[in-house]
């Protein structure tokens, strides 16, 4: 087991810098997820930790040892790829034990470790099959088993579930989380899927254009995004963002957005001056309907006109216009049978509202 530390890591391809001085400390046994849009540098960072990409500047430490010049095979990390990378002519048993065989481990040792991993991953009935005889989810479990038998200090996962269908992805997320709970191995996981990030991570690292935007627990980055990018990248549907102006009306702090007046809860952005332009962020799930409105202060209630309503099983998404101009996406529990043009009562949890600086797009704390 080991902690991992990145100190001002830079990656350049020729004159083009794609990772810009990243600093990150990963604790022993922690499950860290690197998430961001395509091209943000997350897979490059993972490959540098693995030793598959040389770093241009900075230091990488694994277990307090600088590994910049250490070859991939000597870093004691195990990487699981998107495409499984299994040997088609070998059985599941042979695939899982291959790396141990190459390290001249005894036959009994290889068999014991393969059997232990197969039991954890529920592959015992498939050990004599070839990869072509397995489903996508089973192949991915074999790839994980091959990594597990090495007892690495660090697991590295590069979008391992992206080739699976939605149902299998959900199942495999559970398998990954259970595996981490059993093994307690430091894990760095790369994905562009925010649902994977939110459900798997102890902490999420959000990247954009080779820069870290925010590091925090799933709840931290969801409820307290540091900038508009994080606010709209994390969460599906994304956070509603509106232009407004901070005002003090009759001694009450509020934001005026067109005809809408949103109360600013005490403790939020207390240094703002009257007349300051702001961006207002409201999470779709902070908009309430039905009897849930009764649990909010009366001044947090208003009416909205339904534009579109979508029923998604146990929840509904609605596009609602308030005060004739501000469009909000609401994510509410239950099946809401609302028709376009219908006027409906809504409540908004303004204690969860986030204000941003329009120029920097950073949160105003």
SEGUSE-139844 format. One record per atom (N, C-alpha, C): residue in three letters; x, y, z. Coordinates in steps of 0.05 Angstrom, whole numbers, plus 5000, padded with zeros to 4 digits. Example, Ala and Ser with C-alpha at 12.3 -4.5 7.8 and 13.67 -1.06 7.14 Angstrom:
# residues 2
ALA526448865156;ALA524649105156;ALA526449345156;SER525749555142;SER527349795143;SER525850015157;
# end
This chain:
# residues 365
UNK501749765000;UNK500050005000;UNK501850255000;UNK500850474988;UNK502650704986;UNK500950954980;UNK502051184990;UNK501051434981;UNK502351514955;UNK501051694940;UNK502151794915;UNK502152094916;UNK504352224907;UNK504452514908;UNK505452614881;UNK504052804869;UNK504852934845;UNK505753214852;UNK508253294845;UNK509353554852;UNK509853704826;UNK508153904821;UNK508554084798;UNK509053934772;UNK507353734766;UNK507753564743;UNK507053714717;UNK508953704698;UNK508553834672;UNK508953624651;UNK507353634630;UNK507753464606;UNK507653644581;UNK509753614565;UNK509853764540;UNK510353564517;UNK508953614495;UNK509553474470;UNK510753684451;UNK513353684449;UNK514653894433;UNK514354164448;UNK513254354435;UNK512854624447;UNK510154644460;UNK508554434457;UNK505754454467;UNK505654334496;UNK504854494515;UNK504554404542;UNK501654314547;UNK501254064555;UNK498453964558;UNK497753914587;UNK499753894605;UNK499253874634;UNK500954094647;UNK499654254663;UNK500954504672;UNK501454514702;UNK503554394711;UNK504454414739;UNK502454314759;UNK501554074756;UNK499453954774;UNK500753874801;UNK499453954823;UNK500153864850;UNK497753704861;UNK498353464871;UNK496253294882;UNK497453094901;UNK496153064925;UNK496952864944;UNK494752664947;UNK495352404944;UNK493452184945;UNK494252014969;UNK492451984988;UNK493051835012;UNK493051535008;UNK494451395025;UNK494451105025;UNK491551005027;UNK490850815010;UNK488150685010;UNK485950854998;UNK486651094989;UNK484551274979;UNK483751204950;UNK481151244944;UNK480151204917;UNK479751484904;UNK481551554886;UNK481451824873;UNK480551784845;UNK478651964836;UNK477751954808;UNK478552214795;UNK479952184772;UNK480552414755;UNK478352434734;UNK477052664732;UNK474752684714;UNK475052954699;UNK474052954675;UNK474053194659;UNK473353134630;UNK473053334614;UNK472353284586;UNK474653164570;UNK474153064546;UNK476252954529;UNK478353164525;UNK480853074526;UNK483153254521;UNK483953424545;UNK482853364569;UNK483553534592;UNK486253454605;UNK487353214598;UNK489853124609;UNK489652904630;UNK487352804635;UNK487052604657;UNK488452344651;UNK488152244626;UNK489551994619;UNK492552034618;UNK493452264609;UNK496252324609;UNK497452324637;UNK496052434656;UNK496952434684;UNK497152144694;UNK495151984688;UNK495151704696;UNK497551554684;UNK498051594659;UNK500251454645;UNK502951544656;UNK503151794665;UNK505651884677;UNK506051744704;UNK503951714719;UNK504251564745;UNK505051274739;UNK504051154718;UNK504750884711;UNK507550854699;UNK508651074690;UNK511251064677;UNK511051024647;UNK508651024636;UNK508350984607;UNK508751244591;UNK508751474606;UNK509351734594;UNK511551864611;UNK513651964598;UNK515652104613;UNK514552384621;UNK515252474645;UNK514452744653;UNK516452944643;UNK515553184637;UNK517353394627;UNK518553554650;UNK517053594671;UNK518053734695;UNK516453624719;UNK517753664743;UNK516353584767;UNK517253314778;UNK515853224798;UNK516552964811;UNK514052804816;UNK514352544813;UNK512252354822;UNK513352174844;UNK511952164866;UNK512851994888;UNK510751774893;UNK511651534896;UNK509951314904;UNK511151194930;UNK509651204951;UNK510651114977;UNK513051274986;UNK513051534981;UNK515251714989;UNK517751684974;UNK517651524952;UNK520051484935;UNK519551614908;UNK521451784900;UNK521351914873;UNK521751694852;UNK519751684833;UNK519851464813;UNK520151574785;UNK521051824782;UNK521351934755;UNK522951754736;UNK525051644747;UNK526851484730;UNK526451184734;UNK524451104748;UNK523850824753;UNK522150714731;UNK522850484720;UNK521350364697;UNK518650274707;UNK516650264688;UNK513950184695;UNK513849914711;UNK515449724703;UNK515249454716;UNK516249464744;UNK517849664751;UNK518949674778;UNK517449874797;UNK515249984788;UNK513750174804;UNK511750034822;UNK511249784817;UNK509249624832;UNK506449754830;UNK505749834806;UNK503049924801;UNK501849734780;UNK499149714781;UNK497749544762;UNK495649714747;UNK495649694721;UNK493849864705;UNK491849694691;UNK489349784691;UNK487149654677;UNK486149844656;UNK486149744631;UNK485549914608;UNK482649884599;UNK481850074582;UNK479250064570;UNK478749824553;UNK480749724539;UNK480349514519;UNK481149234530;UNK481349204556;UNK481848944570;UNK484748844566;UNK485748844541;UNK488448754535;UNK489048474545;UNK487148294540;UNK487548014548;UNK488847854525;UNK490347644532;UNK491547474511;UNK489347274501;UNK488547294476;UNK486347134466;UNK486746834467;UNK489346744465;UNK489946454464;UNK490246334491;UNK490146494512;UNK490446394539;UNK487746374553;UNK487546194572;UNK485046174588;UNK485046404608;UNK482746424621;UNK482546634642;UNK484646584664;UNK485046334672;UNK486946264692;UNK489746354683;UNK490446304658;UNK493146364648;UNK493446674645;UNK491346804636;UNK491547094635;UNK492047224662;UNK490547134682;UNK490747244708;UNK493447194721;UNK494646964715;UNK497146884728;UNK499646954712;UNK499247064688;UNK501547104670;UNK503747284682;UNK502947504694;UNK504947694705;UNK506547564728;UNK505147394743;UNK506547254765;UNK508547044754;UNK507646914733;UNK509446714720;UNK511946844709;UNK511547084698;UNK513947234687;UNK515847324709;UNK514747334734;UNK516447404757;UNK517547154771;UNK517246924757;UNK518346674767;UNK517246594794;UNK514646654799;UNK513346554823;UNK512846264820;UNK512646124843;UNK512145834842;UNK509345774832;UNK508945534821;UNK506345464810;UNK504245474832;UNK504945384856;UNK502945384878;UNK502145674885;UNK504145854885;UNK503646134892;UNK501846264872;UNK502446204846;UNK500746314824;UNK497946214827;UNK497645954831;UNK494945834832;UNK493345954856;UNK494745984879;UNK493346084902;UNK492346374898;UNK494046544887;UNK493346824883;UNK491146844861;UNK491346684840;UNK489246694819;UNK486646604831;UNK486646394847;UNK484146294859;UNK482946494878;UNK484646634893;UNK483646844912;UNK482347064897;UNK483547164875;UNK482447374859;UNK479947284846;UNK479847044836;UNK477546944822;UNK475146924841;UNK475646854866;UNK473446844886;UNK472347114891;UNK474047314894;UNK473147594900;UNK471447694876;UNK472347634852;UNK471047744828;UNK468947554816;UNK468447334830;UNK466347134821;UNK467047034793;UNK469546944789;UNK470446834764;UNK471146544766;UNK470546414788;UNK471446144793;UNK470445944771;UNK468045994761;UNK466945814741;UNK467945874713;UNK469646074710;UNK470446154683;UNK473446124679;UNK474846014698;UNK477746014697;UNK478945864673;UNK477545664662;UNK478545514640;UNK477445604613;UNK476045824613;UNK474945924588;UNK476946124575;UNK476646154548;UNK478246354534;UNK476646624535;UNK478046844532;UNK476747104532;UNK474447124512;UNK474646994489;UNK472547014469;UNK469946884478;UNK470046724499;UNK467746584510;UNK466446734533;UNK467346984538;UNK466347144560;UNK464847384550;UNK463147494567;UNK461847744562;UNK463747974567;UNK462948214559;UNK464648444564;UNK465248494593;UNK463148464610;UNK463548504638;UNK465448294650;UNK465148044641;UNK466947834651;UNK469847884643;UNK470247974618;UNK472948044609;UNK474148264626;UNK472548464633;UNK473648684649;UNK474348584677;UNK472748394687;UNK473448284714;UNK476048124712;UNK476547984690;UNK479047844686;UNK481348034686;UNK481048264672;UNK483148464671;UNK483648574699;UNK481548614715;UNK481948694742;UNK483348484759;UNK482548234754;UNK483848014768;UNK486747984762;UNK487448034737;UNK490348024730;UNK491848234745;UNK490648464749;UNK491948674764;UNK492048604794;UNK489948484804;UNK489748434833;UNK491848234842;UNK492448024826;UNK494147814835;UNK496947914841;UNK497748134830;UNK500448244834;UNK500748384861;UNK498448424875;UNK498448574900;UNK500048834897;UNK499149004879;UNK500549254874;UNK500249464896;UNK501949654897;UNK501649884915;UNK499450064906;UNK499050084880;UNK497150274868;UNK495750144845;UNK493050164845;UNK491450084821;UNK491050334804;UNK491350304778;UNK490850514759;UNK488750424739;UNK486550564737;UNK484350494718;UNK483950714698;UNK484150644672;UNK483850834650;UNK481150774636;UNK479050914644;UNK476350884632;UNK475650594627;UNK475750424648;UNK475450134644;UNK472550054637;UNK470650224642;UNK467850144637;UNK466650264612;UNK468150414597;UNK466950574575;UNK465950394552;UNK466950144550;UNK466149964529;UNK463649804536;UNK462649834561;UNK460449674570;UNK457749824567;UNK455549664565;UNK452949794563;UNK452149904591;UNK450050064591;UNK449250204616;UNK448850024640;UNK447449794635;UNK446849614657;UNK449449494668;UNK451249414650;UNK453749294660;UNK455549494674;UNK455449744664;UNK457049954677;UNK456149984706;UNK453549984710;UNK452450014738;UNK453449784755;UNK453249534744;UNK454049294759;UNK457049314765;UNK458649384745;UNK461549384749;UNK462449614768;UNK460949834769;UNK461650034789;UNK461349924817;UNK459249764821;UNK458949644847;UNK461249444853;UNK462049294832;UNK464149094836;UNK466749244843;UNK467349464829;UNK469749614834;UNK469849724863;UNK467549824872;UNK467449934899;UNK467749714919;UNK466549484915;UNK466849264934;UNK469749164934;UNK470949154910;UNK473749064909;UNK475549254925;UNK475049514922;UNK476749704937;UNK476349674967;UNK473849624976;UNK473349595004;UNK474749345015;UNK474849134999;UNK476248885008;UNK479248925009;UNK480349044988;UNK483249054985;UNK484549294997;UNK483049514999;UNK484149765011;UNK486749854998;UNK486749834971;UNK489149914956;UNK488750194944;UNK490850354946;UNK490750624934;UNK489950604904;UNK487850754896;UNK486750724869;UNK486450994856;UNK487451014831;UNK487051254815;UNK485451174790;UNK483251294787;UNK481351214766;UNK480651444748;UNK480951404722;UNK480351614702;UNK477751554688;UNK476051764685;UNK473551734671;UNK472652004661;UNK470952004640;UNK469652254632;UNK466752244642;UNK465952024655;UNK463251984664;UNK462952084693;UNK461452294696;UNK461152414723;UNK459652234742;UNK457952054732;UNK456551874750;UNK458551684763;UNK460351574747;UNK462551404758;UNK464151564779;UNK464751804773;UNK466351964791;UNK464852004818;UNK462252074816;UNK460752134840;UNK460251884857;UNK459951654844;UNK459251414859;UNK461751254870;UNK464051294857;UNK466351134864;UNK468351284882;UNK468551544879;UNK470751684891;UNK470551744920;UNK472851724934;UNK473151854960;UNK473452154956;UNK475152224936;UNK475452494927;UNK475552504896;UNK474452724886;UNK474452764857;UNK476452984850;UNK477952934828;UNK479753144818;UNK478653214790;UNK477753464788;UNK476453564763;UNK478553714747;UNK479053634722;UNK481053764706;UNK479753894682;UNK481054104673;UNK480354244648;UNK482854354635;UNK483354294610;UNK485654404596;UNK488354364611;UNK488654134624;UNK491154084638;UNK491554214664;UNK489454344675;UNK489454474701;UNK487454344719;UNK488154314745;UNK486154224765;UNK484254454772;UNK481654404769;UNK479654604775;UNK478754584804;UNK478554344814;UNK477654304842;UNK478254014851;UNK478953984876;UNK479253724888;UNK477553714913;UNK475953504916;UNK474253494939;UNK472553244939;UNK471053194960;UNK469252974962;UNK466953014941;UNK465552804933;UNK463352834914;UNK461353044924;UNK460653054950;UNK458753244960;UNK459853524958;UNK462453564964;UNK463753824963;UNK463553944935;UNK464353794915;UNK464453904888;UNK461653944877;UNK459753784887;UNK456953814878;UNK455654064891;UNK455854094917;UNK454554304931;UNK456154564932;UNK458854544931;UNK460454784934;UNK462554794911;UNK461554814886;UNK463454834864;UNK465055094865;UNK467655074858;UNK469355304860;UNK469055494836;UNK467955394814;UNK467555574791;UNK465255474774;UNK464555624754;UNK462255554737;UNK462755294722;UNK465255244713;UNK465855004699;UNK465254754716;UNK466154754740;UNK465554524758;UNK462554504763;UNK461254734767;UNK458354734772;UNK456754604750;UNK457654644725;UNK456154544702;UNK457254274692;UNK459654204700;UNK460753944691;UNK459753724710;UNK459653784736;UNK458653584755;UNK455753624760;UNK454153414756;UNK451253434759;UNK449953394732;UNK447853224732;UNK446353174708;UNK443353164715;UNK441853364708;UNK442453604691;UNK444453784706;UNK445853954690;UNK447754134702;UNK446454354718;UNK448054494734;UNK446954714750;UNK445854934732;UNK443555044740;UNK442355274726;UNK444055524732;UNK444855674712;UNK446355924716;UNK444856154703;UNK444556374719;UNK443056614710;UNK444756864717;UNK444457064701;UNK445657324706;UNK443957484726;UNK445257624745;UNK443757774764;UNK445457994776;UNK444358144795;UNK445658354809;UNK445058334839;UNK447158344855;UNK446758334884;UNK445558604893;UNK443458594909;UNK442158834919;UNK441458804949;UNK441259024962;UNK440159034989;UNK437459184988;UNK435259034992;UNK432659144989;UNK431259135017;UNK430559375027;UNK429359385054;UNK430959245075;UNK433559265072;UNK435359135092;UNK435858845087;UNK434558735066;UNK434858445060;UNK436758415037;UNK438658225040;UNK440558165018;UNK439157984998;UNK439458044972;UNK438157884952;UNK439657914925;UNK438857754906;UNK439857774879;UNK437457824861;UNK437658034844;UNK435558094825;UNK436457994798;UNK434957814787;UNK435457694760;UNK433057744743;UNK433157964727;UNK430758044712;UNK428558124732;UNK426257994729;UNK424058054747;UNK424157874772;UNK425957694773;UNK426157504796;UNK427857624818;UNK426957574843;UNK428557664866;UNK429157414883;UNK431657354886;UNK432557114900;UNK433757194927;UNK432757104950;UNK434057174975;UNK436757044978;UNK438657204989;UNK441357094995;UNK441457025024;UNK441856775030;UNK441956685058;UNK444356795072;UNK443956865097;UNK446156985114;UNK448456785113;UNK450856905111;UNK453356745111;UNK454356705083;UNK452856765062;UNK453756725035;UNK454656995024;UNK457157005013;UNK458257234999;UNK457657495015;UNK458457495041;UNK457757725058;UNK459257985051;UNK461457965036;UNK462958205029;UNK461958345004;UNK459858234991;UNK458858364967;UNK457558634972;UNK458058824954;UNK456959084956;UNK454459114939;UNK452659284947;UNK450159334932;UNK450859414904;UNK449559274884;UNK449959334856;UNK452059164843;UNK453258964857;UNK455258794846;UNK454058594826;UNK455058574801;UNK454058374783;UNK454858094792;UNK453157904789;UNK453757624798;UNK452457434778;UNK453357184779;UNK452056964766;UNK450756794788;UNK448356714784;UNK446856554804;UNK446756264795;UNK447556084813;UNK447555804807;UNK445455654825;UNK443655504813;UNK441655354828;UNK441655074817;UNK442054874834;UNK441954594826;UNK439154514818;UNK438754354797;UNK436054264790;UNK434654124813;UNK436153974830;UNK434753824851;UNK434154004875;UNK435054264874;UNK434354454895;UNK431554584889;UNK430354514867;UNK427754614860;UNK425654394868;UNK423754474884;UNK421854274895;UNK419054324885;UNK417454104885;UNK414654124877;UNK413053954897;UNK410353984895;UNK408653834912;UNK408853894941;UNK408553694959;UNK408553744988;UNK411253824998;UNK413353784982;UNK416053864991;UNK416354174993;UNK414554314979;UNK414654604981;UNK413954695010;UNK412154545023;UNK411254625050;UNK413554625070;UNK415654485064;UNK417954465083;UNK419854705081;UNK419354875061;UNK421055105056;UNK419755365067;UNK421355565074;UNK420155825081;UNK418355935059;UNK416156075066;UNK414156155047;UNK415356345026;UNK417356505034;UNK418556695014;UNK420356544994;UNK420756284997;UNK422356134978;UNK420555994957;UNK418056064957;UNK416155944938;UNK415356144916;UNK414756034893;UNK413756204870;UNK412256024851;UNK411656134828;UNK410355974807;UNK411955974782;UNK411655754767;UNK413155734741;UNK411355614720;UNK412055684695;UNK410655574672;UNK412155344660;UNK410955114658;UNK412254874647;UNK412654904617;UNK415154854608;UNK415754854580;UNK415954564569;UNK417354404584;UNK417754114576;UNK417653954602;UNK416453714601;UNK416453534624;UNK417353264614;UNK419253144628;UNK420252874622;UNK420052694647;UNK418752464644;UNK418552274667;UNK420752064663;UNK422452034683;UNK424651854682;UNK424451644704;UNK422151494704;UNK421851294724;UNK421151414751;UNK423051414770;UNK422651504797;UNK422951804800;UNK423751944779;UNK424052234780;UNK423152364754;UNK422852624754;UNK422052774730;UNK423853014726;UNK424353084701;UNK425753324694;UNK423853514681;UNK423853764690;UNK422053964678;UNK423654214671;UNK423054324648;UNK423954594642;UNK421754784650;UNK422454974667;UNK420455164678;UNK421355444674;UNK419655624667;UNK420255914665;UNK418856054688;UNK420556204703;UNK419356364725;UNK419556664718;UNK417556804726;UNK417357094721;UNK417657164691;UNK416856974674;UNK416757034646;UNK419357034631;UNK421656994645;UNK424157014630;UNK426356824639;UNK426456744664;UNK428656574674;UNK427856284671;UNK429456144654;UNK428955864650;UNK430555694670;UNK429255504683;UNK430555334702;UNK429855044695;UNK431854874698;UNK431454584696;UNK431054474724;UNK428854334729;UNK428254224755;UNK428453924754;UNK429653804775;UNK429753514778;UNK428253444803;UNK425853334800;UNK424153284823;UNK423452994826;UNK422952914851;UNK422252634856;UNK419452574846;UNK419052314838;UNK416452224830;UNK415752284801;UNK413352204793;UNK412452244765;UNK410652494764;UNK411752704753;UNK410252954751;UNK408852974724;UNK406152964725;UNK404652974700;UNK403853264695;UNK405753414684;UNK405253694678;UNK405453744648;UNK403653914637;UNK403553964609;UNK404754234602;UNK405854254577;UNK406954514569;UNK404854744572;UNK405754964584;UNK403955184588;UNK402555184615;UNK402754964629;UNK401454944655;UNK403055114676;UNK401555254694;UNK402855404715;UNK402855234740;UNK405255194751;UNK405555024775;UNK407055164797;UNK406355104822;UNK407855214845;UNK410455074848;UNK412555224854;UNK415155104859;UNK416455234884;UNK418255094896;UNK419855214918;UNK422855174911;UNK424455354920;UNK427355344914;UNK428955354940;UNK430755164944;UNK432455164968;UNK434655374964;UNK434155614972;UNK436055834968;UNK438455814986;UNK438355645006;UNK440755605022;UNK442855445007;UNK442055334984;UNK443955184967;UNK444855344943;UNK443855594940;UNK444555764918;UNK447455834919;UNK448855844896;UNK451655914895;UNK451956154877;UNK453556354886;UNK454056594870;UNK456856594859;UNK457156684834;UNK459756684820;UNK460356964810;UNK462957014807;UNK463857264795;UNK463657244765;UNK462157424751;UNK461757404722;UNK464357414706;UNK466457554717;UNK468957584702;UNK470757344705;UNK471157264730;UNK473057034735;UNK471656774734;UNK468956774737;UNK467156534739;UNK467756374764;UNK469356484783;UNK469856354808;UNK467656394828;UNK467256204846;UNK465156234866;UNK465756464885;UNK463656604894;UNK463856814914;UNK463056694941;UNK465056644957;UNK464556504982;UNK463956695005;
# end
